[in-house]
Amino acid sequence: MQRMNFGRIEELHVLNGEPQFDPPPRVIREVRFARENGPRPEVAKSDFALKAKVIDLFAHLEAVGDGVINRIEVQDGLPFRMIFEEVIA
């Protein structure tokens, strides 16, 4: 997300609340004109505090458990919105 800065991640598989990268999700990068489109400065750091939005994303992935996240929208290198299908019993 920090490298992308703006865009979305589609079809992210989740197993036991953990994101899976096999198969790899589809990553769609968005370019905004007259704005900084490169990676976030945090990419160069090996250790940094997680923002509340990232912590919230992890909590929601854990709540999903097993499934597929249709889309995670990314703005300014942070998760903005998550869309997934839910079975209502």
Residue, then its C-alpha position, 0 to 999 in steps of 0.5 A: m500500500q505504501r508503494m502504491n500510494f493510490g489505487r486498489i487491491e482486488e481478490l485478496h484471499v484470506l485464510n485464518g485472518e491472514p492475507q494470502f498472496d498465492p494466488p496473488p491479488r490484482v493490484i491496480r495503481e492510480v495516478r493522480f495528476a499534479r500530485e505526488n504519485g511515488p511511494r510513501p516515505e515510510v517504505a524506506k524505513s524498516d520499523f515504524a508505528l502502524k497507523a490506526k487504519v492499518i490496524d483496523l484493516f488487520a482487525h477486519l481481516e481477522a474477523v473475515g477469517d477465511g474468504v476473499i476480499n473483493r477490494i481494498e481501496v488505498q489512499d495516501g498509502l493507507p487502506f481507505r475502504m474494504i469491500f467483501e461478500e458476506v454470507i448472512a445466515 
